[in-house]
């Protein structure tokens, strides 16, 4: 299974969208500073995640959530 997840920074309440095979491990990596992009905004809290049967579907949905209409959808329906 592959997962798409949304994290929220406790520092500035910004959102981070990503995908992974192991949500628990990936959140720990974000909070420990191992993830470059999100390092400056930690700590994070997991706000939402969803499982997908294939990596391709997960990546497609992650890309959608990072676009304007997908971002609005996430804020209105997922958070």
mmCIF file of the N, C-alpha and C atoms, coordinates in Angstrom:
data_MODEL
# 
_entry.id   MODEL 
# 
loop_
_atom_site.group_PDB 
_atom_site.id 
_atom_site.type_symbol 
_atom_site.label_atom_id 
_atom_site.label_alt_id 
_atom_site.label_comp_id 
_atom_site.label_asym_id 
_atom_site.label_entity_id 
_atom_site.label_seq_id 
_atom_site.pdbx_PDB_ins_code 
_atom_site.Cartn_x 
_atom_site.Cartn_y 
_atom_site.Cartn_z 
_atom_site.occupancy 
_atom_site.B_iso_or_equiv 
_atom_site.pdbx_formal_charge 
_atom_site.auth_seq_id 
_atom_site.auth_comp_id 
_atom_site.auth_asym_id 
_atom_site.auth_atom_id 
_atom_site.pdbx_PDB_model_num 
ATOM 1   N N  . UNK A 1 1  ? 0.837   -1.184 0.000  1.00 0.00 ? 1  UNK A N  1 
ATOM 2   C CA . UNK A 1 1  ? 0.000   0.000  0.000  1.00 0.00 ? 1  UNK A CA 1 
ATOM 3   C C  . UNK A 1 1  ? 0.885   1.252  0.000  1.00 0.00 ? 1  UNK A C  1 
ATOM 4   N N  . UNK A 1 2  ? 0.359   2.281  -0.613 1.00 0.00 ? 2  UNK A N  1 
ATOM 5   C CA . UNK A 1 2  ? 1.023   3.576  -0.650 1.00 0.00 ? 2  UNK A CA 1 
ATOM 6   C C  . UNK A 1 2  ? 0.078   4.605  -0.041 1.00 0.00 ? 2  UNK A C  1 
ATOM 7   N N  . UNK A 1 3  ? 0.643   5.596  0.596  1.00 0.00 ? 3  UNK A N  1 
ATOM 8   C CA . UNK A 1 3  ? -0.157  6.556  1.339  1.00 0.00 ? 3  UNK A CA 1 
ATOM 9   C C  . UNK A 1 3  ? 0.149   7.985  0.895  1.00 0.00 ? 3  UNK A C  1 
ATOM 10  N N  . UNK A 1 4  ? -0.884  8.801  0.896  1.00 0.00 ? 4  UNK A N  1 
ATOM 11  C CA . UNK A 1 4  ? -0.733  10.245 0.740  1.00 0.00 ? 4  UNK A CA 1 
ATOM 12  C C  . UNK A 1 4  ? -1.090  10.825 2.100  1.00 0.00 ? 4  UNK A C  1 
ATOM 13  N N  . UNK A 1 5  ? -0.299  11.780 2.553  1.00 0.00 ? 5  UNK A N  1 
ATOM 14  C CA . UNK A 1 5  ? -0.517  12.330 3.884  1.00 0.00 ? 5  UNK A CA 1 
ATOM 15  C C  . UNK A 1 5  ? -0.421  13.845 3.864  1.00 0.00 ? 5  UNK A C  1 
ATOM 16  N N  . UNK A 1 6  ? -1.055  14.457 4.859  1.00 0.00 ? 6  UNK A N  1 
ATOM 17  C CA . UNK A 1 6  ? -0.970  15.902 5.053  1.00 0.00 ? 6  UNK A CA 1 
ATOM 18  C C  . UNK A 1 6  ? -0.494  16.146 6.478  1.00 0.00 ? 6  UNK A C  1 
ATOM 19  N N  . UNK A 1 7  ? 0.583   16.911 6.581  1.00 0.00 ? 7  UNK A N  1 
ATOM 20  C CA . UNK A 1 7  ? 1.125   17.314 7.879  1.00 0.00 ? 7  UNK A CA 1 
ATOM 21  C C  . UNK A 1 7  ? 0.844   18.798 8.079  1.00 0.00 ? 7  UNK A C  1 
ATOM 22  N N  . UNK A 1 8  ? 0.718   19.195 9.336  1.00 0.00 ? 8  UNK A N  1 
ATOM 23  C CA . UNK A 1 8  ? 0.598   20.617 9.652  1.00 0.00 ? 8  UNK A CA 1 
ATOM 24  C C  . UNK A 1 8  ? 1.713   20.994 10.603 1.00 0.00 ? 8  UNK A C  1 
ATOM 25  N N  . UNK A 1 9  ? 2.390   22.074 10.268 1.00 0.00 ? 9  UNK A N  1 
ATOM 26  C CA . UNK A 1 9  ? 3.477   22.571 11.104 1.00 0.00 ? 9  UNK A CA 1 
ATOM 27  C C  . UNK A 1 9  ? 2.914   23.174 12.377 1.00 0.00 ? 9  UNK A C  1 
ATOM 28  N N  . UNK A 1 10 ? 3.486   22.822 13.497 1.00 0.00 ? 10 UNK A N  1 
ATOM 29  C CA . UNK A 1 10 ? 3.090   23.447 14.766 1.00 0.00 ? 10 UNK A CA 1 
ATOM 30  C C  . UNK A 1 10 ? 3.744   24.812 14.914 1.00 0.00 ? 10 UNK A C  1 
ATOM 31  N N  . UNK A 1 11 ? 4.751   25.054 14.093 1.00 0.00 ? 11 UNK A N  1 
ATOM 32  C CA . UNK A 1 11 ? 5.473   26.325 14.159 1.00 0.00 ? 11 UNK A CA 1 
ATOM 33  C C  . UNK A 1 11 ? 4.678   27.458 13.508 1.00 0.00 ? 11 UNK A C  1 
ATOM 34  N N  . UNK A 1 12 ? 4.162   27.212 12.277 1.00 0.00 ? 12 UNK A N  1 
ATOM 35  C CA . UNK A 1 12 ? 3.444   28.280 11.577 1.00 0.00 ? 12 UNK A CA 1 
ATOM 36  C C  . UNK A 1 12 ? 2.116   27.825 10.960 1.00 0.00 ? 12 UNK A C  1 
ATOM 37  N N  . UNK A 1 13 ? 1.689   26.608 11.283 1.00 0.00 ? 13 UNK A N  1 
ATOM 38  C CA . UNK A 1 13 ? 0.423   26.031 10.823 1.00 0.00 ? 13 UNK A CA 1 
ATOM 39  C C  . UNK A 1 13 ? 0.345   25.806 9.315  1.00 0.00 ? 13 UNK A C  1 
ATOM 40  N N  . UNK A 1 14 ? 1.479   25.883 8.613  1.00 0.00 ? 14 UNK A N  1 
ATOM 41  C CA . UNK A 1 14 ? 1.485   25.592 7.182  1.00 0.00 ? 14 UNK A CA 1 
ATOM 42  C C  . UNK A 1 14 ? 1.289   24.090 6.967  1.00 0.00 ? 14 UNK A C  1 
ATOM 43  N N  . UNK A 1 15 ? 0.880   23.727 5.752  1.00 0.00 ? 15 UNK A N  1 
ATOM 44  C CA . UNK A 1 15 ? 0.609   22.328 5.428  1.00 0.00 ? 15 UNK A CA 1 
ATOM 45  C C  . UNK A 1 15 ? 1.699   21.763 4.539  1.00 0.00 ? 15 UNK A C  1 
ATOM 46  N N  . UNK A 1 16 ? 1.939   20.482 4.678  1.00 0.00 ? 16 UNK A N  1 
ATOM 47  C CA . UNK A 1 16 ? 2.882   19.756 3.824  1.00 0.00 ? 16 UNK A CA 1 
ATOM 48  C C  . UNK A 1 16 ? 2.177   18.503 3.327  1.00 0.00 ? 16 UNK A C  1 
ATOM 49  N N  . UNK A 1 17 ? 2.210   18.268 2.016  1.00 0.00 ? 17 UNK A N  1 
ATOM 50  C CA . UNK A 1 17 ? 1.595   17.093 1.409  1.00 0.00 ? 17 UNK A CA 1 
ATOM 51  C C  . UNK A 1 17 ? 2.709   16.204 0.882  1.00 0.00 ? 17 UNK A C  1 
ATOM 52  N N  . UNK A 1 18 ? 2.609   14.901 1.163  1.00 0.00 ? 18 UNK A N  1 
ATOM 53  C CA . UNK A 1 18 ? 3.610   13.961 0.682  1.00 0.00 ? 18 UNK A CA 1 
ATOM 54  C C  . UNK A 1 18 ? 3.020   12.585 0.484  1.00 0.00 ? 18 UNK A C  1 
ATOM 55  N N  . UNK A 1 19 ? 3.857   11.665 0.018  1.00 0.00 ? 19 UNK A N  1 
ATOM 56  C CA . UNK A 1 19 ? 3.431   10.275 -0.150 1.00 0.00 ? 19 UNK A CA 1 
ATOM 57  C C  . UNK A 1 19 ? 4.550   9.360  0.323  1.00 0.00 ? 19 UNK A C  1 
ATOM 58  N N  . UNK A 1 20 ? 4.172   8.163  0.736  1.00 0.00 ? 20 UNK A N  1 
ATOM 59  C CA . UNK A 1 20 ? 5.133   7.228  1.306  1.00 0.00 ? 20 UNK A CA 1 
ATOM 60  C C  . UNK A 1 20 ? 4.535   5.828  1.384  1.00 0.00 ? 20 UNK A C  1 
ATOM 61  N N  . UNK A 1 21 ? 5.371   4.860  1.704  1.00 0.00 ? 21 UNK A N  1 
ATOM 62  C CA . UNK A 1 21 ? 4.888   3.506  1.979  1.00 0.00 ? 21 UNK A CA 1 
ATOM 63  C C  . UNK A 1 21 ? 4.691   3.282  3.476  1.00 0.00 ? 21 UNK A C  1 
ATOM 64  N N  . UNK A 1 22 ? 5.306   4.137  4.306  1.00 0.00 ? 22 UNK A N  1 
ATOM 65  C CA . UNK A 1 22 ? 5.236   3.976  5.752  1.00 0.00 ? 22 UNK A CA 1 
ATOM 66  C C  . UNK A 1 22 ? 4.994   5.344  6.398  1.00 0.00 ? 22 UNK A C  1 
ATOM 67  N N  . UNK A 1 23 ? 3.761   5.628  6.733  1.00 0.00 ? 23 UNK A N  1 
ATOM 68  C CA . UNK A 1 23 ? 3.384   6.949  7.255  1.00 0.00 ? 23 UNK A CA 1 
ATOM 69  C C  . UNK A 1 23 ? 4.075   7.241  8.582  1.00 0.00 ? 23 UNK A C  1 
ATOM 70  N N  . UNK A 1 24 ? 4.058   6.300  9.493  1.00 0.00 ? 24 UNK A N  1 
ATOM 71  C CA . UNK A 1 24 ? 4.644   6.514  10.820 1.00 0.00 ? 24 UNK A CA 1 
ATOM 72  C C  . UNK A 1 24 ? 6.130   6.867  10.711 1.00 0.00 ? 24 UNK A C  1 
ATOM 73  N N  . UNK A 1 25 ? 6.851   6.118  9.895  1.00 0.00 ? 25 UNK A N  1 
ATOM 74  C CA . UNK A 1 25 ? 8.284   6.367  9.713  1.00 0.00 ? 25 UNK A CA 1 
ATOM 75  C C  . UNK A 1 25 ? 8.531   7.721  9.043  1.00 0.00 ? 25 UNK A C  1 
ATOM 76  N N  . UNK A 1 26 ? 7.710   8.050  8.055  1.00 0.00 ? 26 UNK A N  1 
ATOM 77  C CA . UNK A 1 26 ? 7.899   9.309  7.326  1.00 0.00 ? 26 UNK A CA 1 
ATOM 78  C C  . UNK A 1 26 ? 7.620   10.515 8.215  1.00 0.00 ? 26 UNK A C  1 
ATOM 79  N N  . UNK A 1 27 ? 6.605   10.457 9.038  1.00 0.00 ? 27 UNK A N  1 
ATOM 80  C CA . UNK A 1 27 ? 6.322   11.560 9.966  1.00 0.00 ? 27 UNK A CA 1 
ATOM 81  C C  . UNK A 1 27 ? 7.498   11.717 10.937 1.00 0.00 ? 27 UNK A C  1 
ATOM 82  N N  . UNK A 1 28 ? 8.032   10.612 11.410 1.00 0.00 ? 28 UNK A N  1 
ATOM 83  C CA . UNK A 1 28 ? 9.198   10.666 12.308 1.00 0.00 ? 28 UNK A CA 1 
ATOM 84  C C  . UNK A 1 28 ? 10.389  11.314 11.599 1.00 0.00 ? 28 UNK A C  1 
ATOM 85  N N  . UNK A 1 29 ? 10.579  11.014 10.310 1.00 0.00 ? 29 UNK A N  1 
ATOM 86  C CA . UNK A 1 29 ? 11.674  11.629 9.547  1.00 0.00 ? 29 UNK A CA 1 
ATOM 87  C C  . UNK A 1 29 ? 11.470  13.141 9.421  1.00 0.00 ? 29 UNK A C  1 
ATOM 88  N N  . UNK A 1 30 ? 10.244  13.566 9.158  1.00 0.00 ? 30 UNK A N  1 
ATOM 89  C CA . UNK A 1 30 ? 9.965   14.999 9.075  1.00 0.00 ? 30 UNK A CA 1 
ATOM 90  C C  . UNK A 1 30 ? 10.259  15.674 10.412 1.00 0.00 ? 30 UNK A C  1 
ATOM 91  N N  . UNK A 1 31 ? 9.842   15.070 11.498 1.00 0.00 ? 31 UNK A N  1 
ATOM 92  C CA . UNK A 1 31 ? 10.023  15.685 12.814 1.00 0.00 ? 31 UNK A CA 1 
ATOM 93  C C  . UNK A 1 31 ? 11.450  15.621 13.322 1.00 0.00 ? 31 UNK A C  1 
ATOM 94  N N  . UNK A 1 32 ? 12.254  14.713 12.798 1.00 0.00 ? 32 UNK A N  1 
ATOM 95  C CA . UNK A 1 32 ? 13.645  14.620 13.231 1.00 0.00 ? 32 UNK A CA 1 
ATOM 96  C C  . UNK A 1 32 ? 14.578  15.490 12.390 1.00 0.00 ? 32 UNK A C  1 
ATOM 97  N N  . UNK A 1 33 ? 14.054  16.068 11.305 1.00 0.00 ? 33 UNK A N  1 
ATOM 98  C CA . UNK A 1 33 ? 14.866  16.934 10.460 1.00 0.00 ? 33 UNK A CA 1 
ATOM 99  C C  . UNK A 1 33 ? 15.513  16.227 9.291  1.00 0.00 ? 33 UNK A C  1 
ATOM 100 N N  . UNK A 1 34 ? 15.206  14.957 9.057  1.00 0.00 ? 34 UNK A N  1 
ATOM 101 C CA . UNK A 1 34 ? 15.808  14.206 7.956  1.00 0.00 ? 34 UNK A CA 1 
ATOM 102 C C  . UNK A 1 34 ? 15.215  14.579 6.603  1.00 0.00 ? 34 UNK A C  1 
ATOM 103 N N  . UNK A 1 35 ? 14.051  15.190 6.579  1.00 0.00 ? 35 UNK A N  1 
ATOM 104 C CA . UNK A 1 35 ? 13.424  15.622 5.329  1.00 0.00 ? 35 UNK A CA 1 
ATOM 105 C C  . UNK A 1 35 ? 13.845  17.067 5.074  1.00 0.00 ? 35 UNK A C  1 
ATOM 106 N N  . UNK A 1 36 ? 14.596  17.305 4.002  1.00 0.00 ? 36 UNK A N  1 
ATOM 107 C CA . UNK A 1 36 ? 15.181  18.620 3.735  1.00 0.00 ? 36 UNK A CA 1 
ATOM 108 C C  . UNK A 1 36 ? 14.158  19.752 3.658  1.00 0.00 ? 36 UNK A C  1 
ATOM 109 N N  . UNK A 1 37 ? 13.153  19.609 2.817  1.00 0.00 ? 37 UNK A N  1 
ATOM 110 C CA . UNK A 1 37 ? 12.221  20.704 2.567  1.00 0.00 ? 37 UNK A CA 1 
ATOM 111 C C  . UNK A 1 37 ? 11.483  21.130 3.837  1.00 0.00 ? 37 UNK A C  1 
ATOM 112 N N  . UNK A 1 38 ? 11.085  20.183 4.632  1.00 0.00 ? 38 UNK A N  1 
ATOM 113 C CA . UNK A 1 38 ? 10.250  20.486 5.789  1.00 0.00 ? 38 UNK A CA 1 
ATOM 114 C C  . UNK A 1 38 ? 11.034  20.725 7.079  1.00 0.00 ? 38 UNK A C  1 
ATOM 115 N N  . UNK A 1 39 ? 12.325  20.701 7.010  1.00 0.00 ? 39 UNK A N  1 
ATOM 116 C CA . UNK A 1 39 ? 13.174  20.798 8.195  1.00 0.00 ? 39 UNK A CA 1 
ATOM 117 C C  . UNK A 1 39 ? 12.938  22.079 9.004  1.00 0.00 ? 39 UNK A C  1 
ATOM 118 N N  . UNK A 1 40 ? 12.755  23.201 8.341  1.00 0.00 ? 40 UNK A N  1 
ATOM 119 C CA . UNK A 1 40 ? 12.658  24.479 9.053  1.00 0.00 ? 40 UNK A CA 1 
ATOM 120 C C  . UNK A 1 40 ? 11.303  24.719 9.715  1.00 0.00 ? 40 UNK A C  1 
ATOM 121 N N  . UNK A 1 41 ? 10.315  23.901 9.407  1.00 0.00 ? 41 UNK A N  1 
ATOM 122 C CA . UNK A 1 41 ? 8.972   24.150 9.944  1.00 0.00 ? 41 UNK A CA 1 
ATOM 123 C C  . UNK A 1 41 ? 8.525   23.106 10.960 1.00 0.00 ? 41 UNK A C  1 
ATOM 124 N N  . UNK A 1 42 ? 9.418   22.292 11.419 1.00 0.00 ? 42 UNK A N  1 
ATOM 125 C CA . UNK A 1 42 ? 9.041   21.253 12.379 1.00 0.00 ? 42 UNK A CA 1 
ATOM 126 C C  . UNK A 1 42 ? 8.860   21.840 13.763 1.00 0.00 ? 42 UNK A C  1 
ATOM 127 N N  . UNK A 1 43 ? 8.131   21.217 14.604 1.00 0.00 ? 43 UNK A N  1 
ATOM 128 C CA . UNK A 1 43 ? 7.535   19.876 14.516 1.00 0.00 ? 43 UNK A CA 1 
ATOM 129 C C  . UNK A 1 43 ? 6.211   19.877 13.739 1.00 0.00 ? 43 UNK A C  1 
ATOM 130 N N  . UNK A 1 44 ? 5.859   18.681 13.300 1.00 0.00 ? 44 UNK A N  1 
ATOM 131 C CA . UNK A 1 44 ? 4.642   18.473 12.525 1.00 0.00 ? 44 UNK A CA 1 
ATOM 132 C C  . UNK A 1 44 ? 3.688   17.546 13.257 1.00 0.00 ? 44 UNK A C  1 
ATOM 133 N N  . UNK A 1 45 ? 2.405   17.716 12.930 1.00 0.00 ? 45 UNK A N  1 
ATOM 134 C CA . UNK A 1 45 ? 1.379   16.805 13.409 1.00 0.00 ? 45 UNK A CA 1 
ATOM 135 C C  . UNK A 1 45 ? 0.688   16.250 12.163 1.00 0.00 ? 45 UNK A C  1 
ATOM 136 N N  . UNK A 1 46 ? 0.423   14.955 12.179 1.00 0.00 ? 46 UNK A N  1 
ATOM 137 C CA . UNK A 1 46 ? -0.270  14.307 11.070 1.00 0.00 ? 46 UNK A CA 1 
ATOM 138 C C  . UNK A 1 46 ? -1.746  14.693 11.124 1.00 0.00 ? 46 UNK A C  1 
ATOM 139 N N  . UNK A 1 47 ? -2.246  15.326 10.058 1.00 0.00 ? 47 UNK A N  1 
ATOM 140 C CA . UNK A 1 47 ? -3.640  15.775 10.020 1.00 0.00 ? 47 UNK A CA 1 
ATOM 141 C C  . UNK A 1 47 ? -4.536  14.812 9.255  1.00 0.00 ? 47 UNK A C  1 
ATOM 142 N N  . UNK A 1 48 ? -3.974  14.111 8.231  1.00 0.00 ? 48 UNK A N  1 
ATOM 143 C CA . UNK A 1 48 ? -4.794  13.253 7.384  1.00 0.00 ? 48 UNK A CA 1 
ATOM 144 C C  . UNK A 1 48 ? -3.886  12.327 6.593  1.00 0.00 ? 48 UNK A C  1 
ATOM 145 N N  . UNK A 1 49 ? -4.380  11.105 6.315  1.00 0.00 ? 49 UNK A N  1 
ATOM 146 C CA . UNK A 1 49 ? -3.696  10.227 5.369  1.00 0.00 ? 49 UNK A CA 1 
ATOM 147 C C  . UNK A 1 49 ? -4.698  9.264  4.759  1.00 0.00 ? 49 UNK A C  1 
ATOM 148 N N  . UNK A 1 50 ? -4.333  8.735  3.593  1.00 0.00 ? 50 UNK A N  1 
ATOM 149 C CA . UNK A 1 50 ? -5.217  7.836  2.853  1.00 0.00 ? 50 UNK A CA 1 
ATOM 150 C C  . UNK A 1 50 ? -4.365  6.805  2.122  1.00 0.00 ? 50 UNK A C  1 
ATOM 151 N N  . UNK A 1 51 ? -4.842  5.566  2.075  1.00 0.00 ? 51 UNK A N  1 
ATOM 152 C CA . UNK A 1 51 ? -4.115  4.475  1.417  1.00 0.00 ? 51 UNK A CA 1 
ATOM 153 C C  . UNK A 1 51 ? -4.554  4.331  -0.035 1.00 0.00 ? 51 UNK A C  1 
ATOM 154 N N  . UNK A 1 52 ? -3.606  3.973  -0.892 1.00 0.00 ? 52 UNK A N  1 
ATOM 155 C CA . UNK A 1 52 ? -3.842  3.712  -2.304 1.00 0.00 ? 52 UNK A CA 1 
ATOM 156 C C  . UNK A 1 52 ? -3.216  2.372  -2.667 1.00 0.00 ? 52 UNK A C  1 
ATOM 157 N N  . UNK A 1 53 ? -3.828  1.635  -3.593 1.00 0.00 ? 53 UNK A N  1 
ATOM 158 C CA . UNK A 1 53 ? -3.309  0.316  -3.937 1.00 0.00 ? 53 UNK A CA 1 
ATOM 159 C C  . UNK A 1 53 ? -2.023  0.351  -4.762 1.00 0.00 ? 53 UNK A C  1 
ATOM 160 N N  . UNK A 1 54 ? -1.770  1.452  -5.474 1.00 0.00 ? 54 UNK A N  1 
ATOM 161 C CA . UNK A 1 54 ? -0.556  1.533  -6.287 1.00 0.00 ? 54 UNK A CA 1 
ATOM 162 C C  . UNK A 1 54 ? 0.171   2.852  -6.040 1.00 0.00 ? 54 UNK A C  1 
ATOM 163 N N  . UNK A 1 55 ? 1.458   2.829  -6.286 1.00 0.00 ? 55 UNK A N  1 
ATOM 164 C CA . UNK A 1 55 ? 2.267   4.032  -6.128 1.00 0.00 ? 55 UNK A CA 1 
ATOM 165 C C  . UNK A 1 55 ? 1.825   5.112  -7.120 1.00 0.00 ? 55 UNK A C  1 
ATOM 166 N N  . UNK A 1 56 ? 1.475   4.699  -8.332 1.00 0.00 ? 56 UNK A N  1 
ATOM 167 C CA . UNK A 1 56 ? 1.062   5.648  -9.360 1.00 0.00 ? 56 UNK A CA 1 
ATOM 168 C C  . UNK A 1 56 ? -0.185  6.435  -8.930 1.00 0.00 ? 56 UNK A C  1 
ATOM 169 N N  . UNK A 1 57 ? -1.166  5.754  -8.348 1.00 0.00 ? 57 UNK A N  1 
ATOM 170 C CA . UNK A 1 57 ? -2.374  6.444  -7.881 1.00 0.00 ? 57 UNK A CA 1 
ATOM 171 C C  . UNK A 1 57 ? -2.062  7.402  -6.745 1.00 0.00 ? 57 UNK A C  1 
ATOM 172 N N  . UNK A 1 58 ? -1.201  6.978  -5.834 1.00 0.00 ? 58 UNK A N  1 
ATOM 173 C CA . UNK A 1 58 ? -0.825  7.843  -4.715 1.00 0.00 ? 58 UNK A CA 1 
ATOM 174 C C  . UNK A 1 58 ? -0.118  9.097  -5.217 1.00 0.00 ? 58 UNK A C  1 
ATOM 175 N N  . UNK A 1 59 ? 0.815   8.937  -6.143 1.00 0.00 ? 59 UNK A N  1 
ATOM 176 C CA . UNK A 1 59 ? 1.546   10.087 -6.669 1.00 0.00 ? 59 UNK A CA 1 
ATOM 177 C C  . UNK A 1 59 ? 0.624   11.035 -7.441 1.00 0.00 ? 59 UNK A C  1 
ATOM 178 N N  . UNK A 1 60 ? -0.335  10.473 -8.154 1.00 0.00 ? 60 UNK A N  1 
ATOM 179 C CA . UNK A 1 60 ? -1.290  11.291 -8.897 1.00 0.00 ? 60 UNK A CA 1 
ATOM 180 C C  . UNK A 1 60 ? -2.151  12.121 -7.939 1.00 0.00 ? 60 UNK A C  1 
ATOM 181 N N  . UNK A 1 61 ? -2.617  11.503 -6.845 1.00 0.00 ? 61 UNK A N  1 
ATOM 182 C CA . UNK A 1 61 ? -3.438  12.235 -5.877 1.00 0.00 ? 61 UNK A CA 1 
ATOM 183 C C  . UNK A 1 61 ? -2.597  13.260 -5.116 1.00 0.00 ? 61 UNK A C  1 
ATOM 184 N N  . UNK A 1 62 ? -1.360  12.918 -4.790 1.00 0.00 ? 62 UNK A N  1 
ATOM 185 C CA . UNK A 1 62 ? -0.460  13.875 -4.130 1.00 0.00 ? 62 UNK A CA 1 
ATOM 186 C C  . UNK A 1 62 ? -0.269  15.103 -5.012 1.00 0.00 ? 62 UNK A C  1 
ATOM 187 N N  . UNK A 1 63 ? -0.036  14.889 -6.289 1.00 0.00 ? 63 UNK A N  1 
ATOM 188 C CA . UNK A 1 63 ? 0.139   15.998 -7.226 1.00 0.00 ? 63 UNK A CA 1 
ATOM 189 C C  . UNK A 1 63 ? -1.115  16.868 -7.269 1.00 0.00 ? 63 UNK A C  1 
ATOM 190 N N  . UNK A 1 64 ? -2.280  16.237 -7.299 1.00 0.00 ? 64 UNK A N  1 
ATOM 191 C CA . UNK A 1 64 ? -3.549  16.974 -7.301 1.00 0.00 ? 64 UNK A CA 1 
ATOM 192 C C  . UNK A 1 64 ? -3.673  17.849 -6.054 1.00 0.00 ? 64 UNK A C  1 
ATOM 193 N N  . UNK A 1 65 ? -3.351  17.295 -4.882 1.00 0.00 ? 65 UNK A N  1 
ATOM 194 C CA . UNK A 1 65 ? -3.488  18.056 -3.636 1.00 0.00 ? 65 UNK A CA 1 
ATOM 195 C C  . UNK A 1 65 ? -2.534  19.244 -3.577 1.00 0.00 ? 65 UNK A C  1 
ATOM 196 N N  . UNK A 1 66 ? -1.465  19.209 -4.343 1.00 0.00 ? 66 UNK A N  1 
ATOM 197 C CA . UNK A 1 66 ? -0.495  20.301 -4.343 1.00 0.00 ? 66 UNK A CA 1 
ATOM 198 C C  . UNK A 1 66 ? -0.878  21.415 -5.318 1.00 0.00 ? 66 UNK A C  1 
ATOM 199 N N  . UNK A 1 67 ? -1.915  21.186 -6.133 1.00 0.00 ? 67 UNK A N  1 
ATOM 200 C CA . UNK A 1 67 ? -2.385  22.199 -7.076 1.00 0.00 ? 67 UNK A CA 1 
ATOM 201 C C  . UNK A 1 67 ? -3.488  23.028 -6.425 1.00 0.00 ? 67 UNK A C  1 
ATOM 202 N N  . UNK A 1 68 ? -3.854  24.117 -7.055 1.00 0.00 ? 68 UNK A N  1 
ATOM 203 C CA . UNK A 1 68 ? -4.839  25.038 -6.495 1.00 0.00 ? 68 UNK A CA 1 
ATOM 204 C C  . UNK A 1 68 ? -6.166  24.402 -6.116 1.00 0.00 ? 68 UNK A C  1 
ATOM 205 N N  . UNK A 1 69 ? -6.798  23.721 -7.064 1.00 0.00 ? 69 UNK A N  1 
ATOM 206 C CA . UNK A 1 69 ? -8.112  23.136 -6.765 1.00 0.00 ? 69 UNK A CA 1 
ATOM 207 C C  . UNK A 1 69 ? -7.992  21.983 -5.776 1.00 0.00 ? 69 UNK A C  1 
ATOM 208 N N  . UNK A 1 70 ? -6.917  21.226 -5.843 1.00 0.00 ? 70 UNK A N  1 
ATOM 209 C CA . UNK A 1 70 ? -6.699  20.129 -4.903 1.00 0.00 ? 70 UNK A CA 1 
ATOM 210 C C  . UNK A 1 70 ? -6.423  20.642 -3.502 1.00 0.00 ? 70 UNK A C  1 
ATOM 211 N N  . UNK A 1 71 ? -5.703  21.741 -3.405 1.00 0.00 ? 71 UNK A N  1 
ATOM 212 C CA . UNK A 1 71 ? -5.416  22.355 -2.114 1.00 0.00 ? 71 UNK A CA 1 
ATOM 213 C C  . UNK A 1 71 ? -6.711  22.822 -1.473 1.00 0.00 ? 71 UNK A C  1 
ATOM 214 N N  . UNK A 1 72 ? -7.574  23.454 -2.274 1.00 0.00 ? 72 UNK A N  1 
ATOM 215 C CA . UNK A 1 72 ? -8.867  23.913 -1.765 1.00 0.00 ? 72 UNK A CA 1 
ATOM 216 C C  . UNK A 1 72 ? -9.728  22.727 -1.338 1.00 0.00 ? 72 UNK A C  1 
ATOM 217 N N  . UNK A 1 73 ? -9.714  21.653 -2.124 1.00 0.00 ? 73 UNK A N  1 
ATOM 218 C CA . UNK A 1 73 ? -10.460 20.440 -1.785 1.00 0.00 ? 73 UNK A CA 1 
ATOM 219 C C  . UNK A 1 73 ? -9.986  19.882 -0.444 1.00 0.00 ? 73 UNK A C  1 
ATOM 220 N N  . UNK A 1 74 ? -8.688  19.796 -0.258 1.00 0.00 ? 74 UNK A N  1 
ATOM 221 C CA . UNK A 1 74 ? -8.133  19.260 0.980  1.00 0.00 ? 74 UNK A CA 1 
ATOM 222 C C  . UNK A 1 74 ? -8.554  20.101 2.179  1.00 0.00 ? 74 UNK A C  1 
ATOM 223 N N  . UNK A 1 75 ? -8.467  21.413 2.067  1.00 0.00 ? 75 UNK A N  1 
ATOM 224 C CA . UNK A 1 75 ? -8.831  22.289 3.172  1.00 0.00 ? 75 UNK A CA 1 
ATOM 225 C C  . UNK A 1 75 ? -10.314 22.192 3.519  1.00 0.00 ? 75 UNK A C  1 
ATOM 226 N N  . UNK A 1 76 ? -11.163 21.996 2.499  1.00 0.00 ? 76 UNK A N  1 
ATOM 227 C CA . UNK A 1 76 ? -12.604 21.968 2.724  1.00 0.00 ? 76 UNK A CA 1 
ATOM 228 C C  . UNK A 1 76 ? -13.100 20.591 3.175  1.00 0.00 ? 76 UNK A C  1 
ATOM 229 N N  . UNK A 1 77 ? -12.525 19.504 2.616  1.00 0.00 ? 77 UNK A N  1 
ATOM 230 C CA . UNK A 1 77 ? -13.089 18.180 2.848  1.00 0.00 ? 77 UNK A CA 1 
ATOM 231 C C  . UNK A 1 77 ? -12.216 17.229 3.667  1.00 0.00 ? 77 UNK A C  1 
ATOM 232 N N  . UNK A 1 78 ? -10.934 17.482 3.750  1.00 0.00 ? 78 UNK A N  1 
ATOM 233 C CA . UNK A 1 78 ? -10.048 16.526 4.425  1.00 0.00 ? 78 UNK A CA 1 
ATOM 234 C C  . UNK A 1 78 ? -9.550  17.006 5.781  1.00 0.00 ? 78 UNK A C  1 
ATOM 235 N N  . UNK A 1 79 ? -9.510  18.310 5.984  1.00 0.00 ? 79 UNK A N  1 
ATOM 236 C CA . UNK A 1 79 ? -8.956  18.828 7.241  1.00 0.00 ? 79 UNK A CA 1 
ATOM 237 C C  . UNK A 1 79 ? -10.026 19.384 8.150  1.00 0.00 ? 79 UNK A C  1 
# 
